[in-house]
Amino acid sequence: MTGRPFMRASAGAAVLATMLIVAGCASHPAKSGGKATNGGGYYQNDGPPDSHDIDISKIPDAVPRNAPPSKYGNPTSYSALGKRYYVLKSAAGFTQTGRASWYGRQFHGERTSSGEPYNMFSMTAAHKRLPLPTWVEVTNLANGRHCVVKVNDRGPFHDGRIIDLSYVAARRLGVVAHGSAPVRIRTVTPADYRQPQAAPPSPGPAPPLRAAGNDNTPARSATRGTPPNPPAAALGYLQVGAFSVAQNARQLHDKLIAAGLGPVRVVTPDARTGLYRVQVGPFANIEARRRTARTLIGRGLAVRQVDG
């Protein structure tokens, strides 16, 4: 490879082999199989848009939603380039590790396997087996960058590639310059993006419960030795990063907020650590904290609990 992307076989190539299940999709030529063209250019004039002056930070991640299966692009199985692929009945809990590639201007505006037009400026992707649509988080294992994309197309059909990213998704992850990159993908759902509710204001500590018949004896919880409610310190913060450079901490802060994982704070350095610490919280209850911790760990972040 010469550092240039060699993209998927097109949605149309797969469509023509699915007995018109996705009838109406454009027929595109199959890709060169990943071999470099002379001079290291883009295959068949594919590549980025003519203008590179695009503010990627202003293009939001795809937002997962509960959507019915696409009318097109979800056969039980289909053939492409001599191989048969079986579409998953459910994307629940799906994870996969492999290499990502991307596709750009040659297919911009063409129909995808789901029937939607391909937009290289939207956070979308192609996958061989996931139901359409599915939302997945893609993490570049080479640099730690991640984003959420909507899978609405089929491909890539090159051996060793697991997902084909839109141009802007590839830019976000730092894949464009290299053509492909090692990634981990996982399904995300609307539940992963629900922001924990803030704790309601409290007028003060409630009086202890009393056992019936004895006003001086606090009631025991159903589990022996466990108080009825956890101590307030248990509802502290989850620390997800510590940086010597303030800008790096702010970037992580902004990504977490954009993903709906707030509230998030950046704690300025103190004499003990000298680091800018990124912390999520506080939480209304332990379940909210645990749920958020699972989501953060799933995003590849190291998480530890800290007091307020």
C-alpha positions in Angstrom: 0.0 0.0 0.0 1.1 3.6 -0.6 -0.9 5.2 2.1 -3.9 5.6 -0.1 -7.3 4.0 0.5 -8.5 1.2 -1.8 -12.2 1.0 -1.0 -14.9 -1.6 -0.8 -16.6 -3.4 -3.7 -19.6 -1.3 -4.3 -23.1 -1.8 -2.8 -24.4 -2.3 -6.3 -22.1 -5.3 -6.9 -23.6 -7.0 -3.9 -27.1 -5.9 -4.8 -27.1 -7.5 -8.2 -26.4 -10.8 -6.5 -29.3 -10.6 -4.0 -32.0 -11.4 -6.5 -33.2 -7.8 -6.6 -33.9 -7.6 -2.9 -32.3 -4.2 -3.0 -33.5 -3.4 -6.5 -32.7 0.1 -7.7 -29.2 0.5 -6.2 -26.6 1.7 -8.6 -24.3 -0.8 -10.1 -20.7 0.2 -9.3 -17.5 -1.5 -10.5 -15.7 -3.8 -8.1 -12.6 -2.5 -6.5 -9.1 -3.6 -7.4 -8.7 -5.9 -4.4 -6.5 -3.6 -2.5 -3.6 -3.5 -4.9 -1.9 -0.1 -5.3 -2.4 1.7 -8.6 0.5 3.1 -10.4 1.7 6.2 -8.6 -0.3 5.5 -5.5 -3.4 7.3 -6.6 -7.0 6.7 -5.6 -8.7 3.8 -7.4 -10.8 4.9 -10.4 -10.8 8.6 -9.3 -12.2 7.8 -5.9 -10.9 9.8 -3.0 -11.6 12.9 -0.9 -13.6 15.8 -2.1 -11.9 18.5 -4.2 -11.9 20.8 -1.2 -10.3 19.7 2.0 -11.4 22.8 3.9 -14.0 20.9 6.0 -14.4 21.5 9.8 -14.8 17.9 10.9 -15.4 19.0 14.5 -18.8 20.5 13.3 -20.0 17.2 11.9 -21.7 15.3 14.8 -21.6 11.6 15.4 -24.5 9.6 14.2 -27.1 9.3 17.0 -28.5 5.8 17.6 -32.3 5.5 17.5 -34.8 2.7 17.5 -35.5 2.1 13.8 -37.2 -0.7 11.9 -35.1 -2.8 9.6 -34.5 -1.2 6.2 -36.8 -2.3 3.4 -33.8 -3.0 1.3 -30.4 -4.5 2.0 -31.5 -7.2 4.6 -31.7 -10.5 2.8 -31.0 -13.7 4.7 -27.9 -14.0 2.6 -26.3 -12.6 -0.5 -23.3 -13.2 -2.8 -20.6 -10.7 -3.7 -17.4 -11.3 -5.7 -17.9 -15.1 -5.5 -18.5 -15.3 -1.7 -21.7 -15.7 0.3 -22.5 -13.6 3.3 -25.2 -14.1 5.9 -26.9 -11.1 7.4 -27.2 -11.2 11.2 -30.8 -11.3 12.6 -29.8 -9.0 15.5 -26.9 -6.6 16.1 -27.3 -6.8 19.9 -23.9 -7.1 21.7 -22.0 -7.3 18.4 -18.2 -6.5 18.5 -15.5 -7.1 16.0 -11.8 -6.2 15.5 -10.1 -5.8 12.2 -9.2 -3.2 9.6 -11.3 -0.3 8.4 -11.1 1.4 5.0 -13.2 4.2 3.5 -14.9 5.4 0.3 -15.4 8.8 -1.0 -16.3 11.0 -4.0 -16.8 8.3 -6.6 -19.9 7.0 -4.8 -21.1 10.3 -3.4 -24.8 10.6 -4.2 -25.2 7.0 -5.3 -27.7 4.7 -3.8 -26.5 2.5 -0.9 -27.8 -1.0 -0.2 -30.4 0.4 2.2 -31.7 2.7 -0.5 -30.4 5.9 1.1 -28.0 8.0 -1.0 -24.4 7.8 0.0 -23.2 11.1 1.6 -19.4 11.2 2.2 -20.1 14.1 4.6 -22.3 12.1 6.9 -21.2 9.7 9.6 -22.1 6.4 7.9 -20.4 3.1 7.1 -20.8 -0.2 5.2 -20.6 -3.6 6.8 -21.1 -7.1 5.3 -23.3 -8.7 7.9 -24.9 -6.2 10.3 -28.6 -5.5 9.8 -29.4 -2.2 8.1 -29.5 0.2 9.9 -27.3 -0.4 12.8 -25.3 2.1 14.8 -21.8 1.2 15.8 -18.9 2.9 17.6 -15.6 2.6 15.8 -12.4 3.0 17.7 -9.1 3.4 15.8 -6.7 1.2 17.8 -3.7 3.0 16.5 -4.6 6.4 18.0 -7.6 5.9 20.3 -9.9 8.1 18.4 -13.5 6.9 18.2 -16.8 8.0 16.6 -20.3 6.6 16.1 -21.6 5.8 12.6 -24.8 4.6 11.0 -24.3 1.4 9.0 -26.5 1.8 5.9 -24.5 0.0 3.2 -22.9 -3.3 2.3 -19.1 -3.9 2.1 -16.2 -3.9 2.2 -15.6 -7.1 0.2 -11.8 -6.9 0.4 -10.3 -9.7 2.6 -9.2 -8.4 6.0 -11.5 -5.4 6.0 -14.4 -5.3 8.4 -15.9 -1.9 7.8 -15.9 0.8 5.1 -16.2 4.3 6.5 -17.6 7.5 4.9 -15.0 10.1 4.2 -15.8 12.3 7.2 -15.8 9.3 9.6 -12.4 8.3 8.2 -11.2 11.8 8.7 -12.4 11.9 12.3 -10.6 8.7 13.1 -7.4 9.6 11.2 -7.8 6.9 8.6 -7.7 8.9 5.4 -4.0 9.5 5.4 -3.2 5.8 5.8 -6.0 4.3 3.7 -6.9 1.7 6.4 -6.4 1.3 10.1 -6.9 -1.3 12.8 -10.2 -0.8 14.5 -12.7 -2.2 17.0 -16.4 -1.8 16.4 -19.3 -2.4 18.8 -23.0 -1.9 18.5 -24.4 1.1 20.3 -28.1 1.7 21.2 -30.1 4.7 22.3 -29.7 3.5 25.9 -26.0 4.0 25.7 -26.6 7.7 25.0 -29.1 8.5 27.8 -27.6 11.1 30.1 -27.7 10.2 33.8 -30.3 12.3 35.6 -29.0 14.9 38.1 -29.9 14.3 41.7 -32.9 16.2 42.9 -32.3 18.9 45.5 -32.7 17.6 49.0 -34.0 19.6 52.0 -31.6 17.8 54.2 -31.0 14.3 55.6 -34.2 12.3 56.3 -34.7 11.0 59.8 -33.7 7.4 60.4 -36.3 4.7 60.0 -37.6 3.3 63.3 -38.5 -0.2 64.1 -42.2 -0.7 65.0 -42.8 -0.5 68.8 -39.4 1.0 69.7 -38.8 4.7 68.8 -35.2 4.5 69.9 -34.1 1.6 67.7 -33.2 2.3 64.0 -34.7 -0.2 61.6 -32.4 -2.7 59.9 -32.4 -3.2 56.2 -33.5 -6.5 54.7 -29.8 -7.5 54.3 -28.1 -7.8 57.7 -25.4 -5.2 58.3 -26.3 -3.1 55.2 -27.7 0.4 55.8 -30.9 1.2 53.9 -29.1 3.7 51.6 -25.5 3.9 50.5 -23.3 6.7 51.8 -23.1 9.9 49.8 -19.4 9.3 48.9 -20.5 6.3 46.8 -22.2 8.7 44.4 -19.0 10.6 43.5 -17.2 10.8 40.1 -15.7 8.5 37.6 -12.2 9.6 36.4 -11.5 8.8 32.8 -8.3 10.6 32.0 -5.4 12.7 33.4 -3.3 14.9 31.2 -0.4 17.2 31.5 -1.7 19.4 28.7 -5.0 21.3 29.3 -6.1 21.1 25.7 -6.0 17.3 25.7 -8.2 17.2 28.8 -10.6 19.7 27.2 -10.9 17.6 24.0 -11.8 14.5 26.0 -14.3 16.6 28.0 -16.0 17.9 24.8 -16.2 14.4 23.2 -17.9 13.0 26.3 -20.4 15.8 26.4 -21.1 15.4 22.6 -21.7 11.7 23.3 -24.3 12.5 26.0 -22.1 11.2 28.8 -22.2 14.4 30.9 -22.0 16.1 33.2 -18.2 16.2 32.9 -15.7 18.3 34.7 -12.0 19.1 34.2 -10.2 19.4 37.6 -7.2 21.7 37.4 -3.8 20.4 38.6 -2.9 20.4 42.2 0.5 20.0 44.0 0.1 16.3 44.3 -0.6 15.3 40.7 0.2 18.2 38.5 -2.4 16.9 36.0 -5.7 18.0 34.4 -8.2 15.3 35.4 -11.3 14.6 33.4 -14.2 13.3 35.6 -17.8 12.3 34.8 -20.5 12.9 37.4 -21.8 13.2 40.0 -24.5 10.6 39.8 -28.0 10.4 41.1 -27.7 6.8 42.2 -25.3 3.9 42.1 -27.0 2.3 39.1 -26.5 5.4 37.0 -22.8 5.4 37.9 -22.5 1.7 37.1 -24.3 2.1 33.8 -22.1 5.0 32.8 -18.9 3.1 33.9 -19.9 0.2 31.6 -20.4 2.6 28.7 -17.0 4.4 29.3 -15.1 1.1 29.6 -16.8 0.0 26.4 -15.3 3.1 24.7 -11.9 1.9 25.7 -11.4 4.4 28.6 -9.7 3.5 31.9 -12.3 4.3 34.7 -11.8 4.7 38.4 -14.1 6.0 41.1 -13.1 9.2 43.0 -14.8 11.2 45.7 -16.2 14.6 45.0 
